[in-house]
Amino acid sequence: MTRTKLLAAALLAFSFGNASQGRAEIYATGAFTGEIIRFNSQTLEATTFATIPGANLLSGITYQASQNAFYVSDIFGSAVHKVAADSGEVVQTFSVSGIGFGPSGLTVGPDDRIYAAGLGSTAASVFVLDTATSEFMPFLNTGSEILNSAAGGVGFLGGDVILSTLGAGVYRFGSTNLGPFADSFSGVAQVAVDSSGTIHVGSSDLGPLFPGTIEANHVYRFASDGTPLAPLVIDENLLPSPIPNPSSAFTSPAGVLVDADGNIVVVALGQTSPGNDPGAPTNGGIFVFDAAGQLLRSSTGLVGLSSVTRGPTAVPEPSSLGLILCVITTMGVGVSIRRRGKLTVASAIV
């Protein structure tokens, strides 16, 4: 290999190596639009990453690094869609049957399998994706333990399942057999567990489906033993309604994740929806809090957002690429990397 080619290779390796150190991006589901929205983790600038054809109501999202793919749940479509993280294309759709309305919250378990909470079940349930059959199979049916309730969010604390339900509280199932440890709470939304074992649970106003349900302005937080901690409050001061007398009195901060720095990312549906407020602007929002609950940054006036996860970011910056290509061109080395007309590389999540 010539000296100029070695230099060119070194420049590309340097750029791509630095790219892998980039921060992970934030990805959220547009509940009513069928979109996956990508947010820059620092500026919260939003772009549409993917659109799920024919989606009815997107509820959950999770990222599986081993497959470099997102999994997105569609409640009324009774389906979970696998979306390639490098292209935004739907590469597989899994049917989820026998759980009423359909799959709600999603998570990657400690065994690297995909788990889905069942919204609309006669008993709160959790399903797991069987890769051999490409079907979601029953994993946890709470039976008489939580009758006439819906499971909205699922997460893991060690090997135990954390399950948020509508009206029946938050449950922990597993070797500890703790059962309900927050029985006054009903959130039926996303669950996130941080490295210290603190459990975060989003809330969503399901009044049109379940009249008379919860006050949904809070992301509730609990210690691993169930001790309540101060919630994060997303009220009208943070997310004002775009119209007088919206259909919901609540902001519905349904989605929550904890990032690599311990910050808490919350996404909200807002108080308006296309079905109940025809023609009204949407007012979804994204909020980033530090571990102490102080708001760091936010963006509002978005589509209604229902769930959130981390995923890879496309780097390096165009200015860096321009410099590299200029140098390579000057040295007479031809390089062609194409994906939808852009020079990109997917970094690892950090």
N, C-alpha and C positions, 0 to 999 in steps of 0.2 A: 504494500500500500504506500502511495506517495505521501510526502510530507503534507501537502495541501489537503489531501483526503483525510489524513489523520487529524489535522486541525479542524476540519469541518465536522468530523465525527465527534471530536471532543466538545466542540461548541454545542452541537445538538444534545449530546449527553448531559452537558452542564445545564442547558435550558430545561430538558425534560426532568432531570434530577431535582432542580429547584421547583418545578411544577408539582412534583409529588409531595412537596412540603406544604402546598397550599391548603387553606382551610376548606373543610367540607362545606358544600352549599346546603341550603334548606329547601326542602320540597314539600309542598302542601297540596291537598286535594280541593279543587273547586266543586263544592257539593252539588250545585245546580247547573254547572257548565260542562261537567265531564272532563275538566282539564286537570293536569298536574302543573302547578305553578312552581317555578324555580326562583329562589330568592338569593341574592348575594348576601352572605352571612354578616358582612360588615355594613353595607349600605342599605340592605333590604330592597334593592332594586329588583323588580319583578319581571320575569319573562315567561311566556308559555313554553313549557318543555314538551308536553305531549297532550293529545286529546284522545279520550277513550270513545270510540264510535258507539253510538246507541246507548250510552250510559244513562241510567235513570236517576240515581242519587248516590254519589260517591261518599263514602263514610270513613274508610280506613286506608292507611298507607304504611308500608314498612320497606326497608331496603335490606337485601340479602347480599352481602359482599361476595360470598362464594360463587354466586350466579351472576354477579354484577347486574342485578335486576331489582326493579321495584315490583311490589305486589299491591294492588289497589282493589278495594272491595266496593261492590255496587249492591246496595241493599235491595232495591226492588227488582234488580236484574238477577238476583240470587246467584251472583257470580263473583269470582276473584280473577283479576286480569294480571298477567305477568308482563311487565314492560321493560324492554332492554334499556339499560342505563346509558349505553353509548349511542343510541339512535332515537329513543323515544317511541319506538314501535311496539305495538302489542304483539308478543310472540306466542302467547298461549292464554287460553281462557278456561278456567276451572268452574264447573257447575257445583253449587252448594245447595243441596236439597234437604228438606225435612226440618227446617228450622224457622218456619213462619215467614217473616218478611225477607230475611236474608242475612248475609254476613255483615258485621259491623266492624269493630276494632280488629286490627291485625298486629302481629308481632313476630319476630324471629326468636325462637326459644333457645335455651342453652345448648340444645342438641342440633342447632342450625336448621330446624324444621320451621315451617310457617304455620302459625296458629291463628284461628279466627274465632271471635266471639259471635254468638248467635243472637241477633236482635229479633224479637218477636216470638221467641220460643215460649211454650207453656211452662218450661222450666229452664232457667239460665244454663247455657251450655257452651262448651268450647270444642272446636273441631281442629284437626291437624291434617296437613296436606300429606297424602301418601304418594310419594314420587313414583312408586312402582305401578300404581293404577291411575295416577294423575287425578285423584279424587280426594275431596275433603272427607275425612272419616271422624265419627264421634270420638272425642278424647276425654271429655269430662261432662257428665250430665248430673247436675246437682239434685235432680229428682225432687222429692218432697222437701228437701232442704230450702229451696228457693222456688216454690211454686208460683205460677202466674206472674213471672217477672221476666224481664228481658236483659240479656247480657250485652253491654255496650262496649266495654273495653277489656282487654286482656294484657297482662304483663307477667314477668317472672321476677321473683326475689329468691335468689339461689335456685333450688329446684321446685319451689312452691309457685302455684298459680295465683296471681292477683286478679280478681274479677270484679269489675264495677257493674252494678245492676240498676234497674229502674225501680225505685221504691223499696228495695230490700236491703240496700246497703252495699258496702264493699266487703268482699270475702277473700280469705286466703285458704287455699286448699293444698295439702301435701303432707309431708312427713310430720309437720308440727300440728296439723289438724286444728288450727286456730278457729276455723269457721269465720263467722262475722266478727269484724273488729271495728266497723264503723256503721252500725245499723241505723243511724239516724240520717245517713247521707244517701242520696240517690242521684247519681251523676250520669249514668248510661253514656259515657264518652271515653276518650282515649286514656290509657294508663301509661305512665312513665316511671321507672324506678332508677334512682341515681346510684352512684358508687357507694354511698353511705347507707343505702337501704331505705332512704326516704321515698315515699310513694306519692306521686302526683296524679290527680284524677280530674279530667276536664268535665264540664257540665254542659248540657244542651237542653233547650226548651223543646220538649216534644208534645206541647199542648195540642196541636192538630191531630196527633196520633193517640195521645194519652192525656185527655183533658184533666186539669187540676193537678199537674205534676209540679216539679220543683222550681225553686228560684234559681235561675241559671245565669249568674254573673260571676261565679267563682271557679278558680282552679283550686281544688281542695288538696291539702297535703297532710300526710300522716307519717309518723315514725314507724319503723318496721314492726313494733309491737302494737300498733293501732292508736297510739297517742296522737290526738289532733294537734296539728301545727297551724300557724297563721296562714290563711289562704291568700292567694293572689286574686285581687278583685279587678275585673274588667267592667266598669260601669259606664254610664253615659258620658262621664267626664273624659274618659279615654276613648270611647267609641260612640260619638253622638249619632242619633238617628237622623237620616237624611230627610225624613218627612214627619209631620205631626201625626201622632196616634198610629204608630206602626203596628203590624199584626202581633208582634211579640214585645213584651215589656222587658225582655232580657237580651243580653248580648251574645249568649251562648258560646263561651270560650271552650269549644269542644276538644281541640287538639293541643297536645302538650308533648314536648321532648326536653331532655336535658343534654346539652352539648358537651364537647370534650373539655371545656373550661369550667363546667359546672353551672353555666348560665341556663336559665329556663326559658324556652321558646314556646309561646302560646299563640295559637291562631283561633279566630272567632268567626262565627257565621254572621253576626250582626242581627239587627232587629227586623230586617225586611227579607222577604223571599219572593221569587217570581210567582209562585202559586197563590200566595195570600196577599201580596201587595202588587198587583199588576201594574207595570209601567214605572214603578218606583225604583230609584237607584239602589244598588246594593251597598252595604257598608261593612263588609268584612274587614278584618284587620289582623296584623301580626305584631307581636310585642315580645321584646327580649328583656328579661329581668336577670339581675345577678342572683347568686345563691341566697342573699339576704332579703330578696324580694324588692330591691330597688329597680325601677324601670330605667333601662339603659337607652333603648331606642324603640321606635315603633313606626308603622306605616298603616294608614287607614284609607277608606274609600275604595276598597278592593272588592272582588267577588267574594261571596260567602265561602269561608274556608272551614273545613270540617276535621282535618287531621294533618299531621306533620311528621316528617322524618328527616334524617340526614342522608346525603348522597354525594357522589363524586362531583368535582368541579372541572370544567374545561379550561385548561391553561396551556401554554403561557400567554401573557398579554400580547396584543398585536404589535406593540412597539418593540418588544423583545424579538418576536418572530421576524419583524422587518429587518432588524439589525443582523440577525443570523442569516437570513436569506440573502441579504446584501453581501455579506462577507463570503458566503458560499458561492454566490454567482460570480463575484470578483475572482475567486480562485478557480472558477471553471468547473465546479462540481454541481451536477444536476440532482435535485431532490424533488420528489413528488409524493406528497401525503395527502390523500383526499378523503373527506367524509362530508358529504353535503356541501362541498365547495369551501370548507374551512379547515385550517390546520389546527388540530386539537389533540389533546392527550388526556386521558382520564386518570386523575390522581387517586391515591388511596385515601380513605376516610381517616381523619385524625380528630 
